[in-house]
Every structure is written in C-alpha cells, then in structure tokens.
Amino acid sequence: FVEANLKGRLYRETAPLQSLRHHCSANRIPYEEAVAREFKETHVGHSFGKTWTTHWFEIRCCVPDHWKGEEVRLRWDSGSEAMVWLDGRPVQGLSGGARHDFVLTKNSTGGESFTLYIEMVACGLFGVGNGTMISPPDPNRVYTLSKAEIAIFDRNCYDLIVDLSIMHDLAKELPESDPTSWESLYLANEIINQCNPFDRNTFSGCHQIA
C-alpha cells in the first residue's frame, strides 16, 4: 500500500548514483585520511560490519537535466548511524529508519554533479544490543545498505503530511470540549476527501484548506 498513501509519494522520481565506492577502518579516522585511502566499488544490498567498525563511502551523482527547478535529495539507508560530509565538513547525520535523506539542492539547475562522502558506523541509534536496547552488545552485527539513490522531493506532498499530522494531534490531544479539536478533525476529513495521492495537483488545494 506504499504507493497509495502520501508518504509513498514524497519522492516523485529517482535516479541511480554515478558511482558508489567504499573502504573500511577498524577505528574512526580523520576526514583527510579517509578520503585519501583507496575506495572500492560497492552496491546496494551489500552488508557492512562488524560492530563498531567505521565505513567510508564516496558518492558521485549527477542530477538529470529534466529535473531543473526541483528539490533534489540523496536517499540513503544503511540501517545504521552515519554522517554526510560535503566539501570537507560534516553537514548532517543519518539514522536508519529515522533520518534517511540529505538535501543536495533546493532548486536544481539540471545537470549538476555532486561528490560527497558518508561516514558510517556499524551501530544503531540506540547501540548494538541484540533485539532490545538493554540487551548485551552483539559484537558481530552487520548492517545492510538498502537504499542509495537521488530523488525529486515533493515539497507540496511533505507540507500536506505535516498539515495532517498537526491536525491529527490537535484532535487527539485537546479536550473534546475544545472547539479547536472538532475543527481540526473536520478539516482533516475535508482534506482526505479531496486529496488524491495519485494526482499531485490536488496537494496544493488541500494545503490551502489547512
């Protein structure tokens, strides 16, 4: 049902990376040393470990010409903690399942090329316990890269998701006697009635209702 809901429409179109290369270190190393090491080709579906090892990825990508004017993001999911490095600076963290994209450009000119690095650590957001957060650390955990691509980010779709989330919370958390609670529920219902996830032209009109 992913394609039939709004979250499944957040990324309107995708494109593969030009190249994805990797090397592994037993410990954390400085950026300058990391990018000077030899990288080898890797791919989505490959697993990386063991626990606490550090993995560096070199990413090269090119925005398609027909994406001119679009917001373009890198989509990345290694199921682990990671950091995006751009122009020698750490610019954003990534967490498997929680935060898995990075803005390359908010207004593409079409045809831009990007080279960036991702520093990945073989651990999860809450450590390396096997099964639960309070379980003993598992020294042999591996993490599989399930997504690495660029995509058009649909800002109108995102705004609509935020609108609905806010109205849902208002209706849920405010007392039933509060008129704002009922109004939020009514407006959310109106948006759902008018929104067609398969027609993004309906998103802006629904946003105006909110």
N, C-alpha and C positions, 0 to 999 in steps of 0.2 A: 504493500500500500504506500510505499515511499513516494512514488510519482503522483499520488492522488492527494497529497497534503502540501501545505505551504513550505515546510522545511525541505521537502524534496524538490522545491522549485527555486531555492536560494541561489543555486549556481546554474545559470541558464545554458552555458555551453562550456565544454572543456577542451583542452589541447594537451598533448604529451610534452614532457620535457625534452630538450635537445640532447642533454646528457645528464647522467647521474653516476657519480663516482664516489668511492668510499675508502677509508682506511680506519684501522682500529688501534687504540692505545690502552694499555692496562691501567693507566692513570690519566688524570687531567693534564693537559699540556697547554702552553700559551698559544694564542691565535697564530702568531708569526711562525712558530714551529709547526703547527698543524697544517697550515696551507702550503708549507714548503715540502711536506712529505709526499711520497708517491701515492696517488689515488688509483684505484682500480674500478672498472665498471661494475655496477650492481644494478638491481632491478626490484620493482615491487614484487612482494611475495617472499623476499629473502629475509631470514631471521638473523638477529644480532644479539650477542651476549659474550661472556656470561655476566652474571650480576655485577654491577658497579663498573664495568668496563666503559670506556668512552669511545664514541664512534663519530668520525667527522665525514660529512658528505659535501661534495662540491656539486652545485646545481647550476646548470646553464639552461636558459629558456628564452624563447622568442615569442612575442605577442603577435598573433595573426593580424595581417593588415586590416581585415574587415572588423576587428574589434575596436576600431577608432572611436573614441568618446566614451568607452566603457570603463567601469571599475574592474580591475583585474587583480586576482589574488592567487597566491600559491596555496594549494591544498596539500597538507602533509599529515599523515597519521602513522606513527611508528608504535603507538600504544605505550609510549614512554615519555619521560621528560626530555625536553630538547630546547635549544636556543638558536634563534636565527641571527646570523652575523652578516652585516652588509657594510661594505667599504671599511672593513677592519673594526667595526663597532658591534657590540651585542645590542640588538634592537627590539627583540620580542621573544618571550618564552612560548613554548608549545607544550601541550599536555595531551596525551592520548585520551580521546573521548571528550575532553573538556574544551580545549582551545586548539584548533587544528587548521587555521588558515592565517595568512600574512598578506597584507596589502602591498602589492607591487606598485600599483599606480591607481589613483582615483579617477584619472581622466586620460586614458591611453591615446597616444598619437598614432598607434598602429605600427607594428614592425619593430618596437623597442626590443632590445636584448638585455638580459639581466644575468649576472653571475653572483651567486650568494652561497654562503656556507651554513650548514646546520650542524651544531654540536649536540649529539645525542648521548645520554647516559642510560645505561641499562638498569633503570629503576622506574617504578611507578610514582604517581603523585603522592602516595602515602607509603612509600617504602617498597620493600621487596618480600613482604610476608606472603606465604603460600596459602591463598584462599581468603584470608581476612587480614585487616590491618594489624591485629595483635598477634598474628601467628609468627613463629620464629622465621628469621630471614632464610630465603631459599637461595643458596649460592650458585645455583645452576639455571636460573631463569633466563629465557631468551625472549626477544621482542621482535615481532614481525612487522615489516613495513607494508601496510595495506593500502596506502594511497600516497602518490606523489605526482602532481599534475598542476597545471594552471587553469583558471576558470574565470568566466564572467560572473561577478557578484551582482545579484539583482537587489539594488538598494530599496526599491519600492516594495518588494516582497518582504525584505527584512523589516522595514518600517511597519508594515501591516502585522507581522508576527509580534512586534513589540507592542503595538496598539492592543491587540487581542490579549496578550499576556497581562498588561496593566489592567484592562477591564475585567478580566477573569479574577485577578487578585482583589480588585476593589469589591466585586460582587461576593467573593468568598469571605473576605476578612472583615468587611464593615458589618455593623449590626443590621438585621433585617428591617429594622425601623428607620434606617437611614435612607432617604430618597436616592442618594448617590449610588447605593448598592443596586437598587432596582433599575436605575437609569443605565448603569454600566452593563447590566445583564441584557437590557433591551437593545442597547446599541451593538453589543457583541452579537446578538442574534440577528440584527439587521445586516451586519457585515457578512456573517456566514451565509445569509440568504442571497446576498448579491455577489459574493466572491466566487469566481470560477478558477480553481487552481490551474486549469489548462489554458486560461486566457489572461495573460498578464496585464492586458489593457483594463481589466476590472480592478486591479490593485489600487491605482491612484484614487478612483472613485470611492472605494471602501475606506481608504485612509482619510478622505475628506469627511466621511461620516463620523469617524473617531474624533 
